[in-house]
Amino acid sequence: MEAAGRDGFANPSSQHSAGRRAKRILEDARERILAAVGCRPSGLNRCRLVFTSGATEANRLAVLGTARSPAGVVAVSARDHASLRAAAKDVALRPGWSITDLPLDSHGMLDSAAVSAWLDQTQGVACRILCTTPVCGQTGSAESACVVAAAAERACLVHADATQAVAFTAVDFTRLGAATLTLAAHKFGGPRGIGGLVIRGDVDLQPLHPGPQETGMRGGTEPVALAAGFATALELASAERADAVRRVTRLRDHFEAGMRAIAERRGIVATVISETTDRSPHISTIGFHGRDRQAIVMAADLGGLCCATGTACASGSSEPSPALASMGLPADVTRGAVRFSFGGSTTEADINRAITILETVLS
C-alpha cells in the first residue's frame, strides 16, 4: 500500500503519465481480485468488479441496482446482514415490488423447502432477487451452495454477501452461479474503507451514485492504495487459507471446550449455536442458559475481553441476534447468547486468557 500510494498518487482518471501509472495499479488490483474469487478473465460475459466504500455500499448496489424491472420481489432472511435487509426494504417501497422474509431452520440455515416454495409462488414475476449469506456473521453457519444453484437455475438473480466467508472459505464466483457477490477487504486482513461488488457479465445494474469512475457505476476518485492493499490481502488469505482454517478451528474448539468445562463447574447449561452444521471456524456463538448476554459482554469487557451479542454493526442493540431469534431456540438460550470471534492474529495464549476472564464473569 505504501508503494502504491507513492507510485499511484495521481488521479487514475487523469490522462497524463502519472495518472496512467495510477490507473495501471488500480486495474492490476481489480484483475487480481477477480482472479482470486474464480472469475472468468476474458470473453463477452467476463465478470466486473466495482470498488465501493465497503460491504454496506456493495450490498445496496447489488440489490437496488438489479431491481430495474417495474415489478418484482426480493427475498431476505434473518441470517443476512442489516445492510442487506435494509436495501431489500428500500426496494420493496418501489411501486410493484414486495419483500419476502424467508425462514431459517433450527441450524440457522435458509429453509430449503421454503426457498423452493417461494420460487414456485413467484414463478412468472418479472424480476426475482434472492439475498444469501454464505457464512452468517451471527452464528458462523455456512450456507449450502445448492441453495444458490437451485435459485439461479430458475431465472432468479442471487446476491451473495460473502463478507464473512472469504477469509476461511474458498469462493469460486463462476461456479457459484450468483449474479453478484459482496467483498470487504478488512475481513481478510486488508484495509478498512474499501469493498467491492463482483458482477456477472450478463447482469445489468443501475448505479446508485453515477459518475465517470468505475465505468460509470460510481462517482469519486478511486483509492489506489486501498485497492492495492485489498488485492494483496485477498491473495495472501487465499494462499494461507488451508493453514488458517486448521489453526483457527483448533483454537475455536479449545475455547468451546474450555467454556463447556466452566459452565459445568458453575452449573450452567452452555449451548454452542449451529454446532452440528457446517460452520466457519472464526465465529462461536454460545448461549449460556439463564444468563443475561449484555451483562456477560459488559463484565468481559471490564476484564479485558472483547465479545459481542451480535455483529459489530448491530452490537449496540439490546435485541437478540435476528438469526438466533428466527431459529426457534428456547428464550433462555437467546437471552444468554454471546458471539466470540477469532482471527489470524489470535493465539492460544489469547484463548487461555479469554477462558480465565470468562470463568470469573460466569462465577
RODRENDO-136920 format. One record per residue (C-alpha): residue number from 0; residue in three letters; x, y, z. Coordinates in nm, 2 decimals, padded with zeros to 4 digits. Layout:
BEGIN
NUM; ALA; X; Y; Z
...
***
This chain:
BEGIN
0; MET; 00.00; 00.00; 00.00
1; GLU; 00.29; 00.24; 00.07
2; ALA; 00.44; 00.17; -00.27
3; ALA; 00.10; 00.20; -00.44
4; GLY; 00.04; 00.53; -00.26
5; ARG; 00.38; 00.66; -00.37
6; ASP; 00.37; 00.54; -00.73
7; GLY; 00.00; 00.58; -00.79
8; PHE; -00.06; 00.91; -00.61
9; ALA; -00.22; 01.08; -00.91
10; ASN; -00.59; 01.06; -01.01
11; PRO; -00.63; 00.74; -01.21
12; SER; -00.87; 00.91; -01.44
13; SER; -00.61; 01.17; -01.55
14; GLN; -00.46; 01.13; -01.89
15; HIS; -00.10; 01.23; -01.80
16; SER; 00.17; 00.98; -01.73
17; ALA; 00.12; 00.99; -01.35
18; GLY; -00.25; 00.93; -01.39
19; ARG; -00.19; 00.64; -01.63
20; ARG; 00.05; 00.49; -01.38
21; ALA; -00.21; 00.51; -01.11
22; LYS; -00.47; 00.36; -01.35
23; ARG; -00.24; 00.06; -01.42
24; ILE; -00.20; -00.01; -01.04
25; LEU; -00.58; 00.02; -00.99
26; GLU; -00.67; -00.21; -01.28
27; ASP; -00.40; -00.46; -01.18
28; ALA; -00.56; -00.48; -00.84
29; ARG; -00.90; -00.52; -00.99
30; GLU; -00.79; -00.81; -01.21
31; ARG; -00.61; -00.98; -00.92
32; ILE; -00.92; -00.97; -00.70
33; LEU; -01.14; -01.11; -00.98
34; ALA; -00.89; -01.39; -01.03
35; ALA; -00.88; -01.47; -00.66
36; VAL; -01.25; -01.53; -00.65
37; GLY; -01.26; -01.75; -00.96
38; CYS; -01.39; -01.50; -01.21
39; ARG; -01.36; -01.56; -01.59
40; PRO; -01.07; -01.35; -01.71
41; SER; -01.19; -01.28; -02.06
42; GLY; -01.48; -01.32; -02.30
43; LEU; -01.80; -01.14; -02.37
44; ASN; -01.95; -01.23; -02.03
45; ARG; -01.64; -01.16; -01.82
46; CYS; -01.71; -01.06; -01.47
47; ARG; -01.68; -00.70; -01.35
48; LEU; -01.57; -00.56; -01.01
49; VAL; -01.69; -00.22; -00.88
50; PHE; -01.49; -00.08; -00.59
51; THR; -01.71; 00.05; -00.31
52; SER; -01.65; 00.21; 00.03
53; GLY; -01.73; -00.13; 00.19
54; ALA; -01.98; -00.42; 00.22
55; THR; -02.28; -00.20; 00.30
56; GLU; -02.25; 00.00; -00.02
57; ALA; -02.18; -00.32; -00.22
58; ASN; -02.49; -00.48; -00.08
59; ARG; -02.70; -00.18; -00.16
60; LEU; -02.57; -00.16; -00.51
61; ALA; -02.64; -00.53; -00.57
62; VAL; -03.00; -00.52; -00.45
63; LEU; -03.11; -00.17; -00.56
64; GLY; -02.91; -00.19; -00.88
65; THR; -03.05; -00.51; -01.01
66; ALA; -03.41; -00.42; -00.92
67; ARG; -03.46; -00.24; -01.25
68; SER; -03.79; -00.40; -01.35
69; PRO; -04.11; -00.21; -01.29
70; ALA; -04.23; -00.50; -01.07
71; GLY; -04.06; -00.78; -00.88
72; VAL; -03.99; -00.94; -00.54
73; VAL; -03.69; -00.96; -00.32
74; ALA; -03.63; -01.23; -00.06
75; VAL; -03.41; -01.20; 00.25
76; SER; -03.36; -01.39; 00.58
77; ALA; -03.26; -01.32; 00.93
78; ARG; -02.91; -01.45; 00.87
79; ASP; -02.84; -01.16; 00.63
80; HIS; -02.65; -00.85; 00.74
81; ALA; -02.86; -00.55; 00.84
82; SER; -02.74; -00.35; 00.54
83; LEU; -02.87; -00.62; 00.30
84; ARG; -03.21; -00.63; 00.48
85; ALA; -03.23; -00.26; 00.47
86; ALA; -03.16; -00.25; 00.10
87; ALA; -03.43; -00.50; 00.04
88; LYS; -03.68; -00.30; 00.24
89; ASP; -03.60; 00.01; 00.03
90; VAL; -03.66; -00.18; -00.29
91; ALA; -04.00; -00.30; -00.15
92; LEU; -04.10; 00.06; -00.12
93; ARG; -04.10; 00.09; -00.50
94; PRO; -04.44; 00.05; -00.68
95; GLY; -04.49; -00.30; -00.79
96; TRP; -04.22; -00.45; -00.56
97; SER; -04.26; -00.66; -00.25
98; ILE; -04.03; -00.83; 00.01
99; THR; -04.04; -01.18; 00.15
100; ASP; -03.87; -01.28; 00.47
101; LEU; -03.77; -01.64; 00.44
102; PRO; -03.75; -01.86; 00.75
103; LEU; -03.44; -02.03; 00.89
104; ASP; -03.42; -02.39; 01.01
105; SER; -03.30; -02.49; 01.36
106; HIS; -02.94; -02.47; 01.24
107; GLY; -02.97; -02.11; 01.13
108; MET; -02.97; -02.21; 00.76
109; LEU; -03.21; -02.10; 00.49
110; ASP; -03.50; -02.34; 00.49
111; SER; -03.46; -02.51; 00.15
112; ALA; -03.82; -02.61; 00.13
113; ALA; -03.93; -02.25; 00.20
114; VAL; -03.70; -02.13; -00.07
115; SER; -03.84; -02.38; -00.32
116; ALA; -04.19; -02.28; -00.23
117; TRP; -04.11; -01.91; -00.27
118; LEU; -03.96; -01.98; -00.62
119; ASP; -04.28; -02.17; -00.71
120; GLN; -04.51; -01.90; -00.59
121; THR; -04.32; -01.62; -00.77
122; GLN; -04.28; -01.80; -01.10
123; GLY; -04.36; -01.56; -01.37
124; VAL; -04.27; -01.25; -01.17
125; ALA; -04.07; -01.01; -01.39
126; CYS; -03.77; -00.99; -01.15
127; ARG; -03.68; -01.20; -00.85
128; ILE; -03.39; -01.13; -00.63
129; LEU; -03.27; -01.38; -00.36
130; CYS; -03.03; -01.25; -00.10
131; THR; -02.80; -01.51; 00.05
132; THR; -02.52; -01.51; 00.31
133; PRO; -02.26; -01.79; 00.25
134; VAL; -02.13; -01.75; 00.61
135; CYS; -02.36; -01.60; 00.87
136; GLY; -02.19; -01.33; 01.08
137; GLN; -02.42; -01.41; 01.38
138; THR; -02.36; -01.78; 01.41
139; GLY; -02.08; -01.88; 01.17
140; SER; -02.31; -02.13; 00.99
141; ALA; -02.22; -02.19; 00.63
142; GLU; -02.49; -02.19; 00.37
143; SER; -02.51; -02.47; 00.11
144; ALA; -02.42; -02.36; -00.24
145; CYS; -02.71; -02.58; -00.36
146; VAL; -02.95; -02.30; -00.25
147; VAL; -02.78; -02.05; -00.49
148; ALA; -02.76; -02.31; -00.77
149; ALA; -03.13; -02.40; -00.74
150; ALA; -03.24; -02.04; -00.75
151; ALA; -03.01; -01.94; -01.03
152; GLU; -03.14; -02.23; -01.24
153; ARG; -03.49; -02.09; -01.21
154; ALA; -03.41; -01.75; -01.35
155; CYS; -03.37; -01.59; -01.01
156; LEU; -03.10; -01.32; -00.95
157; VAL; -02.90; -01.43; -00.65
158; HIS; -02.69; -01.19; -00.45
159; ALA; -02.43; -01.35; -00.22
160; ASP; -02.29; -01.14; 00.07
161; ALA; -01.95; -01.32; 00.11
162; THR; -01.81; -01.06; 00.36
163; GLN; -01.77; -01.32; 00.64
164; ALA; -01.68; -01.61; 00.41
165; VAL; -01.37; -01.53; 00.21
166; ALA; -01.11; -01.55; 00.48
167; PHE; -01.18; -01.91; 00.56
168; THR; -01.39; -02.03; 00.26
169; ALA; -01.27; -02.06; -00.10
170; VAL; -01.52; -01.87; -00.33
171; ASP; -01.55; -01.96; -00.69
172; PHE; -01.79; -01.70; -00.83
173; THR; -01.82; -01.86; -01.17
174; ARG; -01.92; -02.19; -01.03
175; LEU; -02.14; -02.04; -00.76
176; GLY; -02.39; -01.91; -01.02
177; ALA; -02.47; -01.59; -00.83
178; ALA; -02.54; -01.27; -01.01
179; THR; -02.35; -01.05; -00.77
180; LEU; -02.10; -01.10; -00.48
181; THR; -02.00; -00.87; -00.20
182; LEU; -01.65; -00.85; -00.06
183; ALA; -01.49; -00.63; 00.22
184; ALA; -01.11; -00.61; 00.24
185; HIS; -01.09; -00.57; 00.62
186; LYS; -01.25; -00.91; 00.68
187; PHE; -00.93; -01.08; 00.55
188; GLY; -00.66; -00.86; 00.67
189; GLY; -00.69; -00.57; 00.42
190; PRO; -00.76; -00.20; 00.48
191; ARG; -01.08; -00.06; 00.61
192; GLY; -01.27; 00.18; 00.38
193; ILE; -01.28; -00.03; 00.07
194; GLY; -01.50; -00.32; -00.06
195; GLY; -01.62; -00.44; -00.39
196; LEU; -01.91; -00.59; -00.58
197; VAL; -01.84; -00.86; -00.83
198; ILE; -02.09; -00.86; -01.11
199; ARG; -02.16; -01.14; -01.35
200; GLY; -02.11; -01.04; -01.71
201; ASP; -02.47; -01.07; -01.82
202; VAL; -02.61; -00.88; -01.53
203; ASP; -02.73; -00.52; -01.59
204; LEU; -02.70; -00.28; -01.29
205; GLN; -02.83; 00.07; -01.22
206; PRO; -02.57; 00.28; -01.04
207; LEU; -02.65; 00.43; -00.70
208; HIS; -02.41; 00.72; -00.73
209; PRO; -02.34; 00.77; -01.10
210; GLY; -02.02; 00.92; -01.21
211; PRO; -01.74; 00.89; -01.46
212; GLN; -01.54; 00.65; -01.25
213; GLU; -01.58; 00.27; -01.23
214; THR; -01.72; 00.25; -01.59
215; GLY; -02.00; 00.48; -01.48
216; MET; -02.11; 00.27; -01.19
217; ARG; -01.98; 00.50; -00.92
218; GLY; -01.86; 00.86; -00.89
219; GLY; -01.55; 00.95; -00.69
220; THR; -01.17; 00.92; -00.73
221; GLU; -01.07; 00.56; -00.67
222; PRO; -00.84; 00.50; -00.37
223; VAL; -00.55; 00.33; -00.55
224; ALA; -00.35; 00.24; -00.24
225; LEU; -00.66; 00.08; -00.07
226; ALA; -00.73; -00.12; -00.39
227; ALA; -00.37; -00.25; -00.39
228; GLY; -00.40; -00.35; -00.02
229; PHE; -00.73; -00.52; -00.10
230; ALA; -00.58; -00.73; -00.37
231; THR; -00.27; -00.83; -00.18
232; ALA; -00.46; -00.92; 00.14
233; LEU; -00.70; -01.14; -00.07
234; GLU; -00.41; -01.32; -00.24
235; LEU; -00.25; -01.38; 00.10
236; ALA; -00.57; -01.50; 00.25
237; SER; -00.63; -01.74; -00.04
238; ALA; -00.27; -01.88; -00.02
239; GLU; -00.28; -01.92; 00.36
240; ARG; -00.65; -02.04; 00.39
241; ALA; -00.59; -02.41; 00.44
242; ASP; -00.35; -02.35; 00.73
243; ALA; -00.56; -02.07; 00.87
244; VAL; -00.87; -02.30; 00.88
245; ARG; -00.68; -02.57; 01.06
246; ARG; -00.53; -02.33; 01.31
247; VAL; -00.84; -02.13; 01.39
248; THR; -01.06; -02.44; 01.41
249; ARG; -00.82; -02.58; 01.67
250; LEU; -00.83; -02.25; 01.87
251; ARG; -01.21; -02.24; 01.85
252; ASP; -01.25; -02.60; 01.96
253; HIS; -01.02; -02.53; 02.25
254; PHE; -01.22; -02.23; 02.35
255; GLU; -01.55; -02.41; 02.33
256; ALA; -01.42; -02.70; 02.54
257; GLY; -01.30; -02.45; 02.80
258; MET; -01.63; -02.28; 02.81
259; ARG; -01.82; -02.61; 02.85
260; ALA; -01.59; -02.70; 03.14
261; ILE; -01.65; -02.37; 03.31
262; ALA; -02.03; -02.40; 03.26
263; GLU; -02.03; -02.75; 03.40
264; ARG; -01.84; -02.63; 03.71
265; ARG; -02.08; -02.34; 03.75
266; GLY; -02.39; -02.55; 03.70
267; ILE; -02.48; -02.36; 03.38
268; VAL; -02.60; -02.52; 03.05
269; ALA; -02.40; -02.39; 02.76
270; THR; -02.52; -02.44; 02.40
271; VAL; -02.29; -02.38; 02.11
272; ILE; -02.52; -02.24; 01.84
273; SER; -02.51; -02.42; 01.50
274; GLU; -02.26; -02.67; 01.63
275; THR; -02.39; -02.96; 01.44
276; THR; -02.39; -02.80; 01.10
277; ASP; -02.11; -02.68; 00.87
278; ARG; -01.97; -02.36; 01.00
279; SER; -01.67; -02.12; 00.96
280; PRO; -01.41; -02.16; 01.23
281; HIS; -01.38; -01.79; 01.31
282; ILE; -01.72; -01.75; 01.49
283; SER; -01.85; -01.92; 01.80
284; THR; -02.19; -01.81; 01.94
285; ILE; -02.26; -01.97; 02.28
286; GLY; -02.59; -01.95; 02.47
287; PHE; -02.55; -01.95; 02.84
288; HIS; -02.89; -02.07; 02.97
289; GLY; -03.04; -01.84; 03.23
290; ARG; -02.77; -01.57; 03.20
291; ASP; -02.80; -01.22; 03.05
292; ARG; -02.60; -01.17; 02.74
293; GLN; -02.55; -00.79; 02.79
294; ALA; -02.42; -00.85; 03.15
295; ILE; -02.17; -01.11; 03.02
296; VAL; -02.04; -00.88; 02.75
297; MET; -02.00; -00.58; 02.98
298; ALA; -01.83; -00.78; 03.25
299; ALA; -01.60; -00.94; 03.00
300; ASP; -01.51; -00.60; 02.86
301; LEU; -01.41; -00.48; 03.20
302; GLY; -01.19; -00.78; 03.23
303; GLY; -01.01; -00.71; 02.91
304; LEU; -01.20; -00.94; 02.67
305; CYS; -01.39; -00.81; 02.37
306; CYS; -01.70; -01.01; 02.26
307; ALA; -02.05; -00.92; 02.14
308; THR; -02.42; -01.00; 02.14
309; GLY; -02.42; -01.00; 01.76
310; THR; -02.24; -00.85; 01.46
311; ALA; -02.04; -00.53; 01.52
312; CYS; -02.28; -00.32; 01.31
313; ALA; -02.57; -00.42; 01.54
314; SER; -02.39; -00.47; 01.87
315; GLY; -02.54; -00.15; 02.02
316; SER; -02.88; -00.31; 02.00
317; SER; -03.03; -00.47; 02.31
318; GLU; -03.24; -00.70; 02.09
319; PRO; -03.12; -01.06; 02.04
320; SER; -02.94; -01.15; 01.72
321; PRO; -03.21; -01.18; 01.44
322; ALA; -03.08; -01.51; 01.32
323; LEU; -03.10; -01.66; 01.67
324; ALA; -03.44; -01.52; 01.72
325; SER; -03.55; -01.69; 01.40
326; MET; -03.41; -02.03; 01.48
327; GLY; -03.68; -02.13; 01.73
328; LEU; -03.43; -02.16; 02.01
329; PRO; -03.55; -02.15; 02.37
330; ALA; -03.58; -01.80; 02.51
331; ASP; -03.32; -01.86; 02.78
332; VAL; -03.06; -01.96; 02.51
333; THR; -03.11; -01.64; 02.30
334; ARG; -03.12; -01.43; 02.62
335; GLY; -02.77; -01.55; 02.72
336; ALA; -02.62; -01.58; 02.37
337; VAL; -02.27; -01.42; 02.32
338; ARG; -02.07; -01.41; 02.00
339; PHE; -01.69; -01.47; 02.01
340; SER; -01.47; -01.44; 01.71
341; PHE; -01.12; -01.54; 01.62
342; GLY; -00.88; -01.43; 01.35
343; GLY; -00.53; -01.46; 01.20
344; SER; -00.36; -01.29; 01.50
345; THR; -00.54; -01.49; 01.77
346; THR; -00.31; -01.71; 01.97
347; GLU; -00.35; -02.00; 02.21
348; ALA; -00.24; -01.76; 02.49
349; ASP; -00.53; -01.53; 02.39
350; ILE; -00.77; -01.82; 02.41
351; ASN; -00.65; -01.92; 02.76
352; ARG; -00.67; -01.57; 02.88
353; ALA; -01.03; -01.54; 02.75
354; ILE; -01.13; -01.86; 02.93
355; THR; -00.98; -01.73; 03.25
356; ILE; -01.17; -01.40; 03.22
357; LEU; -01.50; -01.57; 03.14
358; GLU; -01.46; -01.81; 03.44
359; THR; -01.46; -01.50; 03.66
360; VAL; -01.75; -01.35; 03.47
361; LEU; -01.96; -01.66; 03.49
362; SER; -01.90; -01.71; 03.87
***
